[in-house]
Amino acid sequence: TCQNMTNQDLVLNIAVNMSRLGRYSLQNQYARVSQFLEDTQKHLDQLEDFSPRFRPTYDRFKKDFLYLKSHPPDSSDWSETAYTWAAILTHRARFA
């Protein structure tokens, strides 16, 4: 991963990954799900000093991301959660 990405770039990368996660879980491509969960975690670990306006989104996302990481990606609820966050993060990235 690129070390000098802005917070907005990181959040947009996470959003793209969430969309991929939704798609791969629907297609039962669980190896790809694992790969993108790991990649998303790396981006998340790089997010720092973001705007206070982004904090509520960040906290809610971390909670749902933990849910995704700790449950098998074989339900429509799992994919729905991933797709929902792809949309939310795309819209909220500018606040990061």
N, CA, C and O of each residue as an XYZ file, in Angstrom:
384
protein
N       0.832     -1.209      0.000
C       0.000      0.000      0.000
C       0.866      1.259      0.000
O       1.997      1.265      0.486
N       0.320      2.270     -0.536
C       0.986      3.563     -0.658
C       1.001      4.280      0.693
O      -0.042      4.414      1.334
N       2.153      4.732      1.121
C       2.251      5.360      2.441
C       1.725      6.781      2.487
O       1.320      7.245      3.553
N       1.716      7.496      1.351
C       1.334      8.905      1.421
C      -0.027      9.191      0.799
O      -0.206     10.187      0.099
N      -0.979      8.310      1.062
C      -2.353      8.553      0.627
C      -3.026      9.478      1.630
O      -2.763      9.408      2.831
N      -3.888     10.335      1.132
C      -4.657     11.191      2.038
C      -5.739     10.344      2.708
O      -6.036      9.236      2.259
N      -6.322     10.870      3.777
C      -7.418     10.166      4.435
C      -8.572      9.946      3.458
O      -9.214      8.895      3.465
N      -8.827     10.949      2.620
C      -9.911     10.819      1.643
C      -9.619      9.661      0.690
O     -10.514      8.873      0.385
N      -8.372      9.550      0.216
C      -7.980      8.434     -0.655
C      -8.177      7.094      0.055
O      -8.706      6.144     -0.523
N      -7.747      7.034      1.302
C      -7.877      5.793      2.066
C      -9.339      5.386      2.197
O      -9.690      4.222      2.003
N     -10.188      6.356      2.529
C     -11.612      6.053      2.709
C     -12.230      5.622      1.383
O     -13.056      4.710      1.354
N     -11.840      6.265      0.291
C     -12.360      5.862     -1.022
C     -11.873      4.460     -1.404
O     -12.627      3.686     -1.994
N     -10.629      4.131     -1.077
C     -10.120      2.767     -1.320
C     -10.906      1.749     -0.499
O     -11.235      0.668     -0.987
N     -11.202      2.098      0.738
C     -11.992      1.207      1.592
C     -13.388      1.027      0.980
O     -13.926     -0.080      0.965
N     -13.967      2.122      0.478
C     -15.300      2.051     -0.140
C     -15.290      1.096     -1.345
O     -16.193      0.274     -1.500
N     -14.269      1.213     -2.185
C     -14.151      0.322     -3.349
C     -14.010     -1.130     -2.875
O     -14.626     -2.036     -3.437
N     -13.202     -1.338     -1.847
C     -13.033     -2.693     -1.304
C     -14.353     -3.239     -0.763
O     -14.644     -4.424     -0.927
N     -15.152     -2.392     -0.123
C     -16.425     -2.856      0.427
C     -17.350     -3.317     -0.701
O     -18.085     -4.293     -0.553
N     -17.307     -2.612     -1.814
C     -18.101     -3.014     -2.973
C     -17.618     -4.366     -3.510
O     -18.420     -5.237     -3.846
N     -16.300     -4.523     -3.583
C     -15.739     -5.811     -4.021
C     -16.137     -6.920     -3.057
O     -16.490     -8.021     -3.481
N     -16.080     -6.630     -1.756
C     -16.436     -7.632     -0.750
C     -17.886     -8.070     -0.913
O     -18.199     -9.257     -0.816
N     -18.769     -7.107     -1.161
C     -20.175     -7.451     -1.376
C     -20.327     -8.375     -2.572
O     -21.041     -9.376     -2.509
N     -19.649     -8.030     -3.667
C     -19.740     -8.819     -4.892
C     -19.134    -10.220     -4.693
O     -19.745    -11.224     -5.060
N     -17.928    -10.274     -4.110
C     -17.275    -11.576     -3.936
C     -18.048    -12.488     -2.982
O     -18.065    -13.706     -3.162
N     -18.682    -11.903     -1.975
C     -19.456    -12.760     -1.067
C     -20.676    -13.329     -1.792
O     -21.037    -14.488     -1.587
N     -21.307    -12.517     -2.637
C     -22.457    -13.014     -3.414
C     -22.040    -14.099     -4.400
O     -22.810    -15.016     -4.687
N     -20.814    -13.991     -4.918
C     -20.309    -14.969     -5.894
C     -19.606    -16.156     -5.221
O     -19.013    -16.998     -5.895
N     -19.678    -16.211     -3.887
C     -19.047    -17.292     -3.120
C     -17.546    -17.402     -3.367
O     -16.986    -18.496     -3.303
N     -16.899    -16.288     -3.645
C     -15.440    -16.278     -3.847
C     -14.763    -15.908     -2.524
O     -14.266    -14.795     -2.350
N     -14.760    -16.866     -1.604
C     -14.350    -16.571     -0.231
C     -12.864    -16.275     -0.084
O     -12.474    -15.558      0.838
N     -12.027    -16.807     -0.965
C     -10.594    -16.484     -0.907
C     -10.403    -14.995     -1.209
O      -9.581    -14.330     -0.578
N     -11.167    -14.476     -2.179
C     -11.096    -13.051     -2.511
C     -11.632    -12.213     -1.349
O     -11.110    -11.135     -1.067
N     -12.664    -12.703     -0.682
C     -13.210    -11.998      0.485
C     -12.112    -11.835      1.532
O     -11.911    -10.741      2.060
N     -11.406    -12.915      1.829
C     -10.322    -12.853      2.828
C      -9.264    -11.843      2.418
O      -8.800    -11.045      3.232
N      -8.888    -11.889      1.146
C      -7.866    -10.975      0.626
C      -8.288     -9.511      0.817
O      -7.485     -8.687      1.256
N      -9.540     -9.191      0.490
C      -9.971     -7.800      0.560
C     -10.319     -7.359      1.985
O     -10.269     -6.166      2.285
N     -10.667     -8.295      2.862
C     -10.824     -7.937      4.276
C      -9.467     -7.506      4.831
O      -9.363     -6.523      5.564
N      -8.434     -8.260      4.467
C      -7.072     -7.959      4.913
C      -6.602     -6.600      4.358
O      -6.054     -5.775      5.089
N      -6.824     -6.389      3.073
C      -6.442     -5.140      2.417
C      -7.163     -3.935      3.052
O      -6.569     -2.881      3.279
N      -8.448     -4.128      3.326
C      -9.247     -3.069      3.938
C      -8.728     -2.748      5.334
O      -8.670     -1.583      5.725
N      -8.349     -3.780      6.084
C      -7.809     -3.566      7.426
C      -6.527     -2.737      7.357
O      -6.299     -1.875      8.206
N      -5.691     -2.996      6.349
C      -4.449     -2.217      6.194
C      -4.757     -0.742      5.954
O      -4.111      0.134      6.530
N      -5.740     -0.473      5.106
C      -6.137      0.920      4.860
C      -6.675      1.555      6.137
O      -6.369      2.705      6.452
N      -7.473      0.796      6.856
C      -8.069      1.280      8.103
C      -6.981      1.622      9.124
O      -7.074      2.621      9.839
N      -5.952      0.779      9.178
C      -4.846      1.010     10.113
C      -4.068      2.279      9.778
O      -3.439      2.870     10.656
N      -4.107      2.703      8.511
C      -3.377      3.911      8.096
C      -4.176      5.192      8.329
O      -3.621      6.291      8.297
N      -5.473      5.048      8.562
C      -6.319      6.224      8.774
C      -5.990      6.845     10.128
O      -6.108      6.192     11.165
N      -5.580      8.100     10.110
C      -5.299      8.771     11.381
C      -5.500     10.268     11.227
O      -5.510     10.803     10.118
N      -5.659     10.928     12.356
C      -5.844     12.381     12.376
C      -6.924     12.857     11.420
O      -6.783     13.891     10.768
N      -8.007     12.088     11.345
C      -9.082     12.523     10.455
C      -9.963     13.547     11.164
O      -9.885     13.721     12.380
N     -10.781     14.201     10.399
C     -11.643     15.263     10.905
C     -12.647     14.728     11.928
O     -13.152     13.615     11.778
N     -12.939     15.514     12.965
C     -13.952     15.111     13.954
C     -15.319     14.831     13.306
O     -16.110     14.047     13.831
N     -15.586     15.470     12.177
C     -16.859     15.243     11.475
C     -16.962     13.807     10.965
O     -18.061     13.289     10.767
N     -15.818     13.177     10.756
C     -15.811     11.817     10.222
C     -15.896     10.760     11.332
O     -16.198      9.599     11.056
N     -15.632     11.154     12.576
C     -15.570     10.214     13.710
C     -16.808      9.319     13.841
O     -16.649      8.106     13.977
N     -18.043      9.863     13.807
C     -19.211      8.976     13.960
C     -19.293      7.916     12.855
O     -19.651      6.768     13.117
N     -18.964      8.302     11.638
C     -18.963      7.353     10.515
C     -17.901      6.284     10.749
O     -18.151      5.091     10.577
N     -16.717      6.733     11.143
C     -15.597      5.826     11.404
C     -15.967      4.805     12.487
O     -15.734      3.607     12.325
N     -16.542      5.288     13.587
C     -16.901      4.390     14.691
C     -17.949      3.360     14.270
O     -17.842      2.185     14.619
N     -18.955      3.798     13.525
C     -19.990      2.872     13.052
C     -19.402      1.869     12.065
O     -19.729      0.683     12.098
N     -18.531      2.361     11.187
C     -17.911      1.463     10.215
C     -17.063      0.403     10.913
O     -17.150     -0.778     10.579
N     -16.242      0.818     11.884
C     -15.372     -0.135     12.595
C     -16.214     -1.252     13.216
O     -15.830     -2.421     13.176
N     -17.354     -0.890     13.784
C     -18.239     -1.871     14.412
C     -18.756     -2.866     13.367
O     -18.708     -4.077     13.584
N     -19.245     -2.360     12.246
C     -19.766     -3.239     11.204
C     -18.654     -4.038     10.525
O     -18.860     -5.187     10.133
N     -17.476     -3.428     10.388
C     -16.356     -4.138      9.775
C     -15.938     -5.317     10.662
O     -15.598     -6.389     10.160
N     -15.966     -5.114     11.966
C     -15.682     -6.194     12.912
C     -16.696     -7.327     12.737
O     -16.341     -8.506     12.768
N     -17.962     -6.949     12.554
C     -19.012     -7.945     12.300
C     -18.671     -8.742     11.031
O     -18.739     -9.971     11.028
N     -18.305     -8.036      9.961
C     -17.987     -8.717      8.702
C     -16.797     -9.661      8.873
O     -16.802    -10.782      8.366
N     -15.772     -9.189      9.597
C     -14.576    -10.018      9.782
C     -14.858    -11.253     10.627
O     -14.169    -12.264     10.490
N     -15.855    -11.188     11.494
C     -16.077    -12.294     12.428
C     -17.260    -13.191     12.047
O     -17.626    -14.087     12.808
N     -17.855    -12.957     10.884
C     -18.953    -13.806     10.410
C     -18.648    -14.323      9.013
O     -18.009    -13.635      8.217
N     -19.107    -15.540      8.713
C     -18.873    -16.069      7.368
C     -19.604    -15.215      6.322
O     -20.736    -14.787      6.546
N     -18.952    -14.974      5.184
C     -19.514    -14.083      4.167
C     -20.521    -14.785      3.254
O     -20.504    -14.590      2.039
N     -21.399    -15.605      3.847
C     -22.278    -16.427      3.010
C     -23.753    -16.063      3.153
O     -24.626    -16.866      2.826
N     -24.033    -14.852      3.641
C     -25.432    -14.456      3.775
C     -25.686    -13.166      3.004
O     -24.766    -12.396      2.731
N     -26.946    -12.948      2.660
C     -27.280    -11.703      1.957
C     -27.083    -10.522      2.904
O     -26.777     -9.417      2.456
N     -27.254    -10.740      4.201
C     -27.024     -9.680      5.183
C     -25.564     -9.217      5.140
O     -25.273     -8.024      5.229
N     -24.664    -10.175      5.004
C     -23.229     -9.866      4.943
C     -22.943     -8.988      3.720
O     -22.304     -7.943      3.838
N     -23.418     -9.418      2.548
C     -23.179     -8.649      1.316
C     -23.845     -7.286      1.376
O     -23.267     -6.286      0.951
N     -25.059     -7.249      1.904
C     -25.803     -5.991      2.044
C     -25.015     -5.000      2.891
O     -24.907     -3.825      2.542
N     -24.469     -5.476      4.002
C     -23.682     -4.616      4.885
C     -22.479     -4.050      4.142
O     -22.178     -2.861      4.252
N     -21.795     -4.898      3.389
C     -20.624     -4.446      2.624
C     -21.028     -3.398      1.581
O     -20.380     -2.358      1.462
N     -22.090     -3.668      0.832
C     -22.555     -2.722     -0.192
C     -23.015     -1.396      0.425
O     -22.754     -0.326     -0.124
N     -23.690     -1.476      1.551
C     -24.170     -0.269      2.227
C     -23.002      0.617      2.608
O     -23.047      1.832      2.413
N     -21.948      0.009      3.155
C     -20.780      0.794      3.551
C     -20.015      1.341      2.351
O     -19.411      2.410      2.440
N     -20.033      0.625      1.236
C     -19.402      1.149      0.018
C     -20.060      2.485     -0.337
O     -19.375      3.455     -0.663
N     -21.378      2.528     -0.272
C     -22.114      3.753     -0.610
C     -21.872      4.855      0.427
O     -21.587      5.997      0.067
N     -21.986      4.513      1.697
C     -21.819      5.515      2.766
C     -20.428      6.130      2.704
O     -20.284      7.351      2.747
N     -19.401      5.284      2.603
C     -18.026      5.786      2.632
C     -17.694      6.618      1.394
O     -16.918      7.570      1.470
N     -18.281      6.258      0.262
C     -18.060      7.054     -0.955
C     -18.566      8.475     -0.727
O     -17.917      9.444     -1.121
N     -19.723      8.593     -0.089
C     -20.314      9.929      0.158
C     -19.638     10.678      1.298
O     -19.582     11.908      1.288
N     -19.131      9.950      2.271
C     -18.573     10.595      3.460
C     -17.053     10.829      3.380
O     -16.488     11.480      4.260
N     -16.397     10.316      2.356
C     -14.928     10.383      2.257
C     -14.425     11.817      2.344
O     -13.367     12.067      2.922
N     -15.167     12.752      1.782
C     -14.698     14.145      1.769
C     -14.587     14.720      3.180
O     -13.910     15.729      3.377
N     -15.242     14.097      4.170
C     -15.179     14.596      5.551
C     -14.007     14.015      6.333
O     -13.745     14.436      7.460
N     -13.301     13.055      5.746
C     -12.276     12.319      6.510
C     -11.050     13.160      6.839
O     -10.117     12.669      7.474
